[in-house]
Amino acid sequence: MILASCIATLGSCEDDKDPVTVANGFELRSSEIPAALTLLPANDAEKVVTLTWNRSDNGGGNTVSTYTIEIAPAGTNFATPLILNGGSNVVPAFTYDLKVAELNKLANLMPTYACGQEMTVDIRVKSVLGNGFYNAFTQYSSNVITLKFAPYSNALPAMMFASAAPVAGATANLAASSPIGTDFEGYMWLEPGMYKFYKASNCGTFESPVIYGDNNDGTFNVLVQDGQGYQVTTAGFYLVTADSALLKYTVRPISWNFFGTAKPLFPGANTALAYDAASGLWKTTFTLYNGYDIQFRSNGTGTAALLLGAYDATKTGTKFAGSEMSYDGGFLTVPGAKTNPRTSVSYDITLDLRSPRNYKYSIVAANP
């Protein structure tokens, strides 16, 4: 009897089946989908649509899936989708607010992107159950959401300071500090002449620029639309700034130096860089200690002097100098390891200010 009971028990265990995942699908819904809209930087924080979906049913009981939201050009069947929420899972799941800034950023990365022209995208939700390459179980929402909109350029707003109206394909010599910034700046060599400011469209082109000039009150720092030209009397290298909201501008002769612990003598004193007109770079060759630091400093005293150092993500607004350098950023380290006694090498030092708000530098051994 005992043996028969055991056999019966084993038989019942063999009849039990583990839950099996099956593709039962789930639905994606949204708040009211807007008609074709024009995205603008001023509306970055506004919500375009709220996406919601029900829990995916994998047929496996109380299982937990993770969710990502995919977006792709309409009609491509999500061949190369981009992922909302910075590429991360949506937590908490089942709802997501898509805002103008994110939609526009992703649109700029798509092959169908054209600034200011209507584009159509499809959105779906991806559900993944399990981890690992071989055993993950993936489902997609049974439907997609389609949006129509005209994107703007995520490039920094552009402006030209020029003695003649720029051609449509001109490369801007001033840029703002952010896609919604009005604080333009640029470094450039200027010849004598009469100059005005030409603000590009939201797509960075100069077909019909907004033109600013001096208001002719004698202060030479107030902008007005369609104002007088600014007279440059001496050829030289200048820092030019303009604020299209505050209607202020400056045209300032400027030169550059460096200092720091990497200098064998007088580390706090300025050592001049020379402007090379052929390359557009500020340069010098100087003996420095390996592994120690330098920083770039402009001419001027007190608040008039500018410091350019290592990139610091907290330096935004007027302190933004690009992805490699920041105004008032940290020190820049000379290549090589610190040694005791110190090792000194002759280095070619360059400061590249040719691309507005995208400044670069190099410290390279002169005789490698």
C-alpha positions as CSV (number, residue, x, y, z in Angstrom):
1,M,0.0,0.0,0.0
2,I,2.8,2.4,0.9
3,L,4.6,1.6,-2.4
4,A,1.4,2.1,-4.4
5,S,0.8,5.5,-2.6
6,C,4.4,6.6,-3.6
7,I,3.9,5.6,-7.2
8,A,0.6,7.4,-7.3
9,T,2.3,10.5,-5.9
10,L,5.1,10.4,-8.4
11,G,2.6,10.1,-11.2
12,S,0.7,13.1,-10.1
13,C,3.9,15.1,-10.0
14,E,4.6,14.2,-13.6
15,D,1.2,15.5,-14.6
16,D,1.8,18.9,-13.1
17,K,3.1,21.5,-15.7
18,D,5.1,24.6,-15.1
19,P,3.5,27.9,-16.4
20,V,4.4,28.5,-20.0
21,T,4.8,32.1,-21.3
22,V,2.6,32.9,-24.3
23,A,2.2,36.0,-26.4
24,N,-1.2,37.3,-25.3
25,G,-0.5,40.9,-26.1
26,F,-1.3,44.2,-24.5
27,E,-2.7,47.5,-25.6
28,L,-1.1,51.0,-25.8
29,R,-3.4,53.9,-25.2
30,S,-2.8,57.7,-25.1
31,S,-4.3,60.9,-24.1
32,E,-5.7,63.0,-27.0
33,I,-3.3,62.9,-29.8
34,P,-2.7,66.5,-31.1
35,A,-3.0,67.4,-34.7
36,A,0.3,68.1,-36.5
37,L,2.1,70.6,-34.3
38,T,5.3,72.7,-34.6
39,L,7.8,72.1,-31.8
40,L,9.5,75.2,-30.4
41,P,12.3,75.5,-27.8
42,A,10.2,77.8,-25.7
43,N,7.7,74.9,-25.2
44,D,10.3,72.2,-24.2
45,A,8.6,71.5,-20.9
46,E,5.1,71.1,-22.3
47,K,3.6,67.6,-22.7
48,V,2.9,66.3,-26.2
49,V,1.0,63.2,-25.1
50,T,0.5,60.8,-22.2
51,L,1.1,57.1,-23.1
52,T,-0.5,54.4,-21.0
53,W,-0.7,50.6,-21.4
54,N,-2.0,47.6,-19.5
55,R,0.2,45.0,-17.9
56,S,1.4,42.5,-20.5
57,D,-0.2,39.0,-20.1
58,N,2.5,36.4,-20.6
59,G,0.3,33.5,-19.5
60,G,2.8,32.8,-16.7
61,G,0.8,33.9,-13.6
62,N,2.1,36.7,-11.4
63,T,5.2,37.6,-13.5
64,V,6.9,40.9,-13.6
65,S,8.0,42.4,-17.0
66,T,10.0,45.5,-17.7
67,Y,8.9,48.1,-20.2
68,T,10.6,50.4,-22.7
69,I,9.0,52.7,-25.2
70,E,10.3,52.6,-28.8
71,I,10.0,55.4,-31.4
72,A,10.8,55.2,-35.1
73,P,10.0,56.9,-38.4
74,A,6.5,55.9,-39.6
75,G,6.4,52.9,-41.9
76,T,9.8,51.5,-41.0
77,N,8.4,48.7,-38.9
78,F,10.7,49.8,-36.1
79,A,13.8,48.5,-37.9
80,T,16.1,50.8,-36.0
81,P,14.1,52.2,-33.1
82,L,15.2,54.8,-30.6
83,I,14.2,54.5,-26.9
84,L,12.4,57.1,-24.8
85,N,13.2,57.8,-21.2
86,G,16.9,58.0,-22.0
87,G,17.0,54.4,-23.1
88,S,15.9,53.2,-19.7
89,N,13.0,51.1,-18.4
90,V,9.9,53.0,-17.5
91,V,9.5,53.1,-13.7
92,P,6.8,53.2,-12.5
93,A,5.4,51.2,-15.4
94,F,2.2,51.7,-17.4
95,T,2.3,55.5,-18.0
96,Y,4.7,58.0,-19.5
97,D,4.5,61.7,-20.4
98,L,6.3,62.5,-23.6
99,K,7.4,66.1,-23.7
100,V,8.5,68.5,-26.4
101,A,12.2,68.5,-25.5
102,E,12.5,64.7,-25.6
103,L,10.4,64.2,-28.8
104,N,12.5,66.9,-30.6
105,K,15.8,65.4,-29.4
106,L,14.9,62.0,-30.7
107,A,13.6,63.4,-34.0
108,N,16.9,65.1,-34.6
109,L,18.6,61.6,-34.5
110,M,16.3,60.1,-37.1
111,P,17.2,59.7,-40.8
112,T,14.0,61.4,-41.8
113,Y,14.7,64.5,-39.8
114,A,14.5,67.8,-41.6
115,C,14.3,71.0,-39.5
116,G,11.0,72.7,-39.7
117,Q,9.4,70.2,-42.0
118,E,6.6,67.8,-40.9
119,M,7.6,64.3,-40.0
120,T,5.6,61.3,-38.8
121,V,6.7,58.8,-36.2
122,D,5.3,55.6,-34.7
123,I,5.5,54.7,-31.0
124,R,5.1,51.3,-29.3
125,V,5.8,49.7,-26.0
126,K,8.1,46.7,-25.6
127,S,7.6,44.2,-22.7
128,V,10.5,41.9,-21.7
129,L,10.1,39.0,-19.2
130,G,13.3,37.5,-17.9
131,N,16.9,38.3,-18.3
132,G,19.7,37.2,-20.6
133,F,20.1,36.8,-24.3
134,Y,18.6,33.3,-24.6
135,N,15.6,33.2,-22.2
136,A,14.2,36.7,-22.4
137,F,10.5,36.7,-23.5
138,T,9.6,39.8,-25.5
139,Q,6.2,41.2,-26.5
140,Y,5.1,44.4,-28.2
141,S,1.9,46.4,-27.7
142,S,-0.7,45.2,-30.1
143,N,-1.0,48.7,-31.6
144,V,1.1,51.8,-32.2
145,I,0.6,55.5,-31.6
146,T,1.4,57.9,-34.6
147,L,2.4,61.5,-34.2
148,K,2.9,64.2,-36.8
149,F,5.1,67.3,-36.0
150,A,7.6,69.7,-37.3
151,P,10.9,69.6,-35.2
152,Y,13.4,72.3,-34.6
153,S,17.2,72.0,-34.6
154,N,18.9,70.9,-31.4
155,A,22.0,72.8,-32.5
156,L,22.8,75.9,-30.6
157,P,21.1,79.1,-31.9
158,A,23.4,80.9,-34.3
159,M,24.3,84.4,-35.2
160,M,26.8,86.2,-37.5
161,F,28.8,89.3,-36.8
162,A,29.8,90.4,-40.3
163,S,30.4,93.4,-42.5
164,A,28.1,92.0,-45.2
165,A,24.9,89.9,-45.0
166,P,25.8,86.2,-44.8
167,V,24.9,83.8,-47.5
168,A,22.4,81.1,-46.8
169,G,25.0,78.4,-46.1
170,A,27.3,80.6,-44.0
171,T,29.0,79.1,-40.9
172,A,27.9,81.1,-37.9
173,N,30.7,82.8,-35.8
174,L,28.5,83.3,-32.7
175,A,26.5,80.7,-30.8
176,A,24.2,80.7,-27.7
177,S,24.8,78.8,-24.6
178,S,21.8,76.4,-25.0
179,P,19.1,75.6,-27.5
180,I,16.9,78.2,-25.8
181,G,19.7,80.7,-25.0
182,T,19.8,84.3,-26.1
183,D,23.3,84.9,-25.0
184,F,25.5,84.7,-28.1
185,E,29.3,84.8,-28.2
186,G,32.2,84.1,-30.5
187,Y,35.9,84.7,-31.0
188,M,37.1,86.0,-34.4
189,W,39.7,88.0,-36.3
190,L,38.1,91.2,-37.6
191,E,39.4,93.6,-40.3
192,P,38.4,97.3,-40.3
193,G,34.9,97.8,-41.5
194,M,31.3,98.3,-40.5
195,Y,29.7,95.3,-38.9
196,K,26.1,94.2,-38.0
197,F,24.6,91.1,-36.2
198,Y,22.6,88.6,-38.3
199,K,20.5,86.2,-36.3
200,A,19.8,82.8,-38.0
201,S,16.4,81.1,-38.1
202,N,15.5,78.3,-35.7
203,C,17.0,75.9,-38.2
204,G,20.3,77.8,-38.2
205,T,20.1,79.2,-41.7
206,F,20.6,82.7,-42.9
207,E,18.1,83.0,-45.8
208,S,16.1,85.7,-43.9
209,P,18.1,86.6,-40.8
210,V,16.9,89.1,-38.2
211,I,19.4,92.0,-38.4
212,Y,20.6,93.9,-35.3
213,G,22.8,97.0,-35.1
214,D,23.8,99.7,-32.7
215,N,21.1,102.1,-31.4
216,N,23.4,105.1,-32.1
217,D,23.2,106.5,-28.5
218,G,27.0,106.7,-28.2
219,T,27.4,103.9,-25.7
220,F,28.2,101.2,-28.3
221,N,26.6,98.4,-26.3
222,V,22.9,98.6,-27.0
223,L,21.3,96.6,-29.8
224,V,18.3,97.5,-31.8
225,Q,16.7,95.7,-34.7
226,D,17.8,97.2,-38.1
227,G,20.2,99.5,-36.2
228,Q,23.4,101.2,-37.2
229,G,26.6,99.3,-38.1
230,Y,29.4,99.0,-35.5
231,Q,32.7,100.4,-36.8
232,V,35.8,98.2,-36.3
233,T,38.8,100.5,-36.7
234,T,41.7,98.2,-35.9
235,A,42.4,94.7,-37.3
236,G,42.7,92.1,-34.5
237,F,41.3,89.2,-32.6
238,Y,38.1,90.0,-30.8
239,L,35.5,88.4,-28.4
240,V,32.1,89.5,-29.6
241,T,28.9,89.0,-27.5
242,A,25.3,89.8,-28.1
243,D,22.1,89.1,-26.2
244,S,19.0,89.2,-28.4
245,A,16.7,89.4,-25.3
246,L,18.6,92.0,-23.2
247,L,19.5,93.8,-26.5
248,K,23.2,94.3,-25.3
249,Y,26.5,93.6,-27.1
250,T,30.2,94.0,-26.7
251,V,33.1,93.9,-29.2
252,R,36.3,93.4,-27.2
253,P,40.0,92.9,-28.3
254,I,41.3,89.9,-26.5
255,S,44.5,87.8,-26.2
256,W,45.3,84.6,-24.3
257,N,47.9,83.2,-21.9
258,F,48.3,80.2,-19.6
259,F,49.5,79.6,-16.1
260,G,49.7,76.7,-13.6
261,T,51.8,74.4,-11.5
262,A,53.2,72.7,-14.7
263,K,55.3,75.8,-15.3
264,P,58.9,75.5,-13.9
265,L,59.1,79.2,-12.9
266,F,56.5,81.6,-11.7
267,P,53.5,79.2,-12.0
268,G,51.0,81.9,-11.3
269,A,52.3,84.4,-13.9
270,N,50.8,84.6,-17.4
271,T,52.8,83.1,-20.3
272,A,51.5,84.5,-23.6
273,L,50.1,82.5,-26.5
274,A,50.5,84.0,-30.0
275,Y,47.7,84.1,-32.5
276,D,48.5,82.2,-35.7
277,A,46.4,83.7,-38.5
278,A,47.1,80.9,-40.9
279,S,45.5,78.2,-38.6
280,G,43.3,80.4,-36.5
281,L,44.8,78.9,-33.3
282,W,46.5,80.5,-30.3
283,K,49.9,78.7,-29.9
284,T,53.2,78.5,-28.0
285,T,55.9,76.0,-27.3
286,F,56.9,75.8,-23.6
287,T,58.7,73.4,-21.2
288,L,56.3,72.0,-18.7
289,Y,56.4,69.4,-15.9
290,N,54.7,66.1,-16.7
291,G,51.5,65.4,-14.8
292,Y,51.0,68.9,-13.5
293,D,48.4,71.4,-14.5
294,I,47.7,74.6,-16.5
295,Q,44.8,76.8,-17.2
296,F,44.1,79.4,-19.9
297,R,43.5,83.1,-18.9
298,S,42.7,86.0,-21.1
299,N,44.1,89.5,-20.8
300,G,42.4,91.9,-18.4
301,T,42.2,92.2,-14.7
302,G,39.5,91.2,-12.1
303,T,36.2,90.2,-13.6
304,A,37.5,91.3,-17.1
305,A,39.8,88.3,-17.2
306,L,38.3,85.0,-18.5
307,L,39.5,81.6,-17.4
308,L,39.1,78.5,-19.6
309,G,39.7,75.2,-18.0
310,A,38.6,71.5,-17.9
311,Y,35.0,70.7,-18.8
312,D,32.6,70.9,-15.9
313,A,29.0,69.8,-16.5
314,T,27.8,72.2,-13.8
315,K,29.1,75.2,-15.9
316,T,26.0,76.3,-17.9
317,G,24.7,79.6,-19.2
318,T,27.5,82.1,-19.6
319,K,30.0,79.5,-18.3
320,F,29.3,77.1,-21.1
321,A,32.2,76.6,-23.4
322,G,31.4,73.3,-25.1
323,S,32.0,69.6,-24.3
324,E,35.8,69.8,-23.7
325,M,36.3,73.1,-21.8
326,S,34.3,75.3,-19.4
327,Y,34.7,78.9,-18.3
328,D,36.1,78.7,-14.7
329,G,36.5,75.0,-15.2
330,G,39.2,72.9,-13.5
331,F,42.9,72.7,-14.3
332,L,44.1,70.9,-17.5
333,T,46.6,68.1,-16.8
334,V,49.9,67.9,-18.8
335,P,50.5,64.4,-20.2
336,G,52.7,62.0,-18.4
337,A,53.1,60.8,-14.8
338,K,54.3,63.0,-12.0
339,T,57.8,62.0,-10.9
340,N,60.2,62.9,-8.1
341,P,62.3,64.7,-9.2
342,R,59.9,66.3,-11.7
343,T,60.3,65.5,-15.4
344,S,60.0,68.5,-17.8
345,V,59.3,68.2,-21.5
346,S,58.9,70.8,-24.3
347,Y,55.2,70.9,-25.3
348,D,53.3,72.5,-28.1
349,I,50.3,74.2,-26.5
350,T,47.3,75.3,-28.5
351,L,43.9,76.9,-27.8
352,D,41.3,76.5,-30.5
353,L,38.5,79.1,-30.3
354,R,37.3,78.8,-33.9
355,S,34.0,77.1,-33.3
356,P,31.7,79.2,-31.0
357,R,30.8,77.4,-27.7
358,N,32.9,74.4,-28.8
359,Y,36.4,75.4,-27.6
360,K,39.3,72.9,-27.6
361,Y,42.9,72.7,-26.5
362,S,45.9,70.5,-27.0
363,I,49.1,69.8,-25.1
364,V,51.4,67.7,-27.2
365,A,55.1,66.9,-26.8
366,A,57.1,69.0,-29.2
367,N,59.7,66.3,-29.9
368,P,58.0,63.0,-29.3
